[in-house]
């Protein structure tokens, strides 16, 4: 049998992925594509094997490469982008996203055109931390606080219902792997606009923050996620968060989580 002429390097990150999954992929590749040699490496090791023969090479890592520096090949790996970077790219490509601006000095938003409520979120955030609701008229820039300054976004609030809810569609190379629906168990107040302190409300539907989850196939959400994934071809694994406006039914993409840690 001729030796494989093409090479696939799968980068495994300990404690983030189960190496058994990649072993299974390697076993299937041996049957389905025997002309491709599969090598599994650790993202915590500095280089790919010196014994890897010459030939076209593709490097795949769901998350960042960390210490791993491939000697050659096309690289598809997790990326760390700011949320504003994501929103700007999506908006430029015609993907529906909530109107979003940076919270900068002198910012003033008009409730008459923006809406009475605004979502504030860190430009670099994780798992919904720091996301809160505010009155649009109260949105202001605040000075940096030690030890580090966190920049914030102001985003138009998309109401999803009495119980905040949303979809997460995971894609790999643009193909949907699963659709997940999550909903908070704690309802929002009926007269949301009249709440004395909206910043105290829980408005995210993250799994780790008091939400129930079910696998659900929503054809519209999945179709939008597929279009969205095409905007980030360099990031192979995405967790695309989609919400539906409770009144208009329109879908919006909130973020894509290109780090691959989904």
C-alpha positions, 0 to 999 in steps of 0.5 A: 500500500502506498504511503499517505500523501496528505496529512491532517494534524489534530491538535488536542488541548488537555482538560478541554477536549476528550482525546478519545474523540480524536482517536475515534476520528483518526480511526474513521479517517483510516477507513474513509480516507486512507490516503490521509495520515492523521497525527494527534498532538497536544496544544501544550507541546511546541512543535509537530513531529519532526518525522512528519513526511513532506506533503500537503498538511492541514492543522485543525484545533477546536481552540487556540493552539497555545504553545503548539507551532506547526512547521507548515500547513493550512491552520484552522484553529480557535481565535480570540476576538473582541465582541465588537470585532465580531459584531462589525464583521457580521454587520458588514456581511449582512447578518442581522445583529442588534445595533451596537456601539462602544461605550466611550466618553461623551456617549449619549443614546436617545431612548426615543430611537434606541429604546428605553433599555440597553444591554451593557456587556464587556467587549471581552467577556465569558459566559455572560459575566458582566452582562446587565440591563440599564436604562438607555438614558443612564448609559454613560462612560465611566473611568478606568478602574484598577487593576485593569480597564474593561471596555464595554459595549452598549447593545440594543435590547432584544426582548425574547419573552417573559423568560429570557431565552435563546439558541446556541448552534454549534458549527464545525467548518460551517456545518451545524452539529447541534442546536440547543435551546435555553430559557431562564426559570426566573421571569422578568417583571411584567413592567420591565421599563418601570423597574427601579434598578434594571441592572439587578435583573438576570437577562442571559439564558446561559446554562451556568446561570440558572437556565434550563436546556433542551436539544431543539432543532429550529430550522430558521436559527440553524439556517442563520447560523450556517450563514453566520459561520461563513463569515468566520472561515478561519475559526473551525468551531463556533458556538453561535448565539441566536435570539428571536424578538418576541414581537416581530419574530426576527432572529438576531445573532448576538455572538459567535464564540470563535474561541471554540470553547463551546 
